[in-house]
């Protein structure tokens, strides 16, 4: 694909993406990762060649961040991104504010191929599309494999559709829609933070069929079941605490669940397009059975995930951006106040988060060479623990990202899954 018309192009950050450059720090990198475990070691030469071809089809990712007077913006770069051999912890601080740095990186280590993205350029949907397209090109270079057209894989020769980089928040914003209530403070895990530059990953892999059957027996989805089990694990952990530690945790346990809005609106964007909903349990009201939690989560999600309700959250986000005093506020001042605003009205309202990327499918020509896929959530200071779940082939992969050494809640969570008769293989980068 010829990209000459894009070499001088610049791109606005989408409504969600505008937030991240202002709040990024060494501890809150706003970087998430998608990793693919191959059946053989990664070939760096083939990977670099594949990236060189793939990135030309994603000119809105082949960008550098620049400061404007009022907002950051992305400018197309003539430079070519280089792959890197992995040497650090995942999802580390990305220096993409430097004029020649890209807001993503491609890493390899033995048989693991990883792509890390700043949330300023995309969400999980954009990351999956990019990775699928990159893998198709990699195996074409490496093994001469030609894949048939496949959902979520971009044809490198196809024209670039402006809908791929549109701000769908603004497109589907409806003026006059009533706004949702502000977040109220939630309880947070009383764990100390690990050192800067470290990030603890604990991944559990289970066969998907028994979990699907269990969810069916409760007449709920797998997302609802896993969310309920996570609530129950937190509840059990808190019940074992004593004194002031227990009193601090006796409150609203709130889960942040991102919803991919492409399931509600006909958007093709590969930028950010998600809104978070927030089911909760209040431990001050007493002990909840698993059935009670599932019932509450199921009813909340069924009532929340619809176009009418989601439109309120889109309106809130877009209206904030459109306020005259926000638009006219110099960027340096936005950078000063945004971390405090995000902490106060964002992360303080959640205890943890669960993202479900759903079923990830690969072209049938590639599945013999791909053993496993996992996605690692971005690290956070206040939400010290986050979870991403996805399914690939016959596996359900649950990945905890943590900025604390305390692993008690993960242990309780996976122990509950095993008690339900579901085997779990646990892997971690803890040393």
ZILINMO-V530963 format. One record per backbone hydrogen bond with DSSP energy under -0.5 kcal/mol. CO is the residue of the C=O (numbers start at 1). NH is the residue of the N-H. E is the energy in kcal/mol with one decimal. If there is no record, write none. Layout:
co->{CO/CO}
nh->{NH/NH}
e->{E/E}
This chain:
co->{3/3/4/6/9/11/14/16/16/17/19/19/20/20/27/28/30/32/33/34/35/36/36/37/37/42/43/44/45/46/47/48/49/50/51/53/54/55/58/58/61/62/63/64/66/66/69/71/72/73/74/75/84/89/93/94/95/96/98/101/103/105/105/106/107/108/109/110/111/111/112/112/113/114/115/116/117/118/118/123/124/125/126/127/128/129/130/131/132/133/134/135/136/137/138/139/139/140/145/150/152/154/155/159/160/161/162/163/164/166/167/168/170/173/174/189/195/200/201/202/203/204/205/206/207/208/209/210/211/212/213/214/215/216/221/222/223/224/225/226/227/228/229/230/231/232/233/234/235/236/237/238/242/242/243/244/245/246/246/247/249/251/251/252/252/253/254/254/255/256/256/257/258/259/259/260/261/261/265/271/273/275/277/279/281/281/282/283/289/290/291/292/293/294/295/296/297/298/299/300/301/304/306/307/308/309/309/310/310/311/312/313/314/315/316/317/318/319/320/323/323/324/326/330/330/331/332/333/334/335/337/338/339/340/341/342/342/343/346/347/348/352/353/355/355/358/358/359/363/363/366/366/367/369/369/372/374/376/379/382/384/385/386/387/388/389/390/391/392/394/395/395/396/396/397/397/398/398/399/400/401/402/403/407/408/409/410/411/412/413/414/415/416/417/417/418/421/424/425/427}
nh->{6/7/7/9/76/74/18/19/20/21/22/23/23/24/29/25/119/117/376/115/374/38/113/371/372/44/47/48/49/50/51/52/53/54/55/56/57/58/61/62/63/77/103/75/68/73/331/68/13/66/11/64/108/92/95/96/98/65/101/65/118/107/116/84/114/86/112/42/38/113/109/114/36/107/34/105/32/121/122/127/128/129/130/131/132/133/134/135/136/137/138/139/140/141/142/143/145/144/147/153/154/156/158/161/162/164/165/166/270/168/171/172/173/175/177/191/198/402/429/400/427/398/425/396/211/212/213/214/215/216/217/218/220/219/225/226/227/228/229/230/231/232/233/234/235/236/237/238/239/240/240/241/245/246/247/248/249/249/250/250/251/253/283/187/254/281/351/352/257/258/354/277/260/261/275/263/264/265/267/123/261/259/257/255/253/283/285/286/293/294/295/296/297/298/299/300/301/302/303/304/305/306/310/311/312/312/313/313/314/315/316/317/318/319/320/321/322/323/323/326/327/328/329/333/334/335/336/337/338/339/341/342/343/344/345/346/347/348/349/350/186/256/387/357/389/360/391/361/366/367/369/370/370/39/371/37/35/33/30/384/403/353/401/355/399/357/397/360/395/208/392/397/206/398/390/399/204/400/388/202/386/200/194/411/412/413/414/415/416/417/418/419/420/420/422/421/423/426/205/203}
e->{-2.0/-0.5/-1.1/-1.4/-2.9/-2.9/-2.0/-1.3/-0.6/-0.7/-1.0/-0.8/-0.9/-1.3/-0.7/-1.9/-2.5/-2.5/-2.6/-2.5/-2.3/-0.7/-2.5/-2.6/-1.3/-0.8/-2.4/-2.7/-2.0/-2.4/-2.5/-2.4/-1.6/-2.9/-2.6/-0.5/-1.8/-1.0/-2.3/-1.3/-2.2/-2.4/-0.6/-2.5/-0.5/-2.3/-2.6/-1.5/-0.5/-3.0/-3.2/-2.3/-1.6/-0.6/-0.5/-1.9/-1.3/-0.9/-1.9/-0.5/-2.7/-0.5/-2.8/-2.4/-2.8/-2.6/-2.4/-3.1/-3.1/-0.5/-2.0/-0.5/-2.8/-2.9/-2.5/-2.2/-2.1/-1.9/-0.9/-2.0/-2.5/-2.1/-2.2/-2.6/-2.6/-2.1/-2.6/-2.7/-2.1/-1.8/-2.6/-2.6/-1.2/-2.3/-3.1/-2.1/-1.8/-1.0/-0.6/-2.0/-0.5/-0.5/-1.6/-0.5/-0.5/-2.8/-1.2/-0.7/-3.6/-1.1/-1.7/-2.2/-0.7/-0.6/-1.6/-1.5/-1.3/-2.7/-1.5/-3.2/-2.4/-3.0/-2.5/-3.2/-0.6/-2.4/-2.5/-2.0/-2.6/-2.3/-2.0/-1.3/-2.5/-1.1/-2.2/-2.9/-2.4/-2.2/-2.5/-2.1/-2.5/-2.6/-2.2/-2.3/-2.6/-2.5/-2.3/-2.6/-2.0/-0.8/-1.1/-1.5/-0.9/-0.8/-2.0/-2.3/-0.9/-0.5/-0.8/-0.7/-1.7/-0.6/-2.4/-2.6/-0.7/-1.9/-3.1/-1.5/-0.7/-0.6/-2.1/-2.4/-0.5/-0.7/-1.6/-1.4/-1.4/-2.4/-2.5/-0.5/-1.9/-3.1/-2.8/-2.8/-3.1/-0.6/-1.9/-1.1/-2.2/-2.8/-2.4/-2.4/-2.9/-2.9/-2.3/-2.4/-2.7/-2.4/-1.9/-1.7/-2.5/-1.7/-2.6/-2.0/-0.6/-1.2/-0.8/-0.6/-2.1/-2.4/-2.1/-2.2/-2.7/-2.9/-1.8/-1.4/-2.0/-1.0/-0.5/-0.6/-2.7/-2.5/-0.8/-0.8/-2.0/-2.6/-0.9/-1.9/-2.7/-0.5/-2.3/-3.0/-2.1/-2.6/-2.9/-1.6/-1.2/-1.8/-1.7/-1.7/-2.7/-2.5/-2.0/-0.6/-3.2/-0.5/-2.4/-0.6/-2.2/-1.2/-2.3/-0.5/-1.0/-1.7/-0.6/-3.0/-3.1/-2.0/-0.6/-1.4/-2.3/-0.6/-2.5/-2.3/-2.9/-2.6/-3.1/-3.0/-2.2/-2.2/-1.8/-0.5/-2.5/-0.5/-1.7/-0.5/-3.0/-0.6/-2.0/-2.2/-2.2/-2.6/-2.2/-2.1/-2.4/-2.7/-2.6/-2.0/-2.0/-1.6/-2.2/-2.2/-1.0/-0.6/-1.7/-2.0/-0.6/-0.6/-2.1/-3.1}
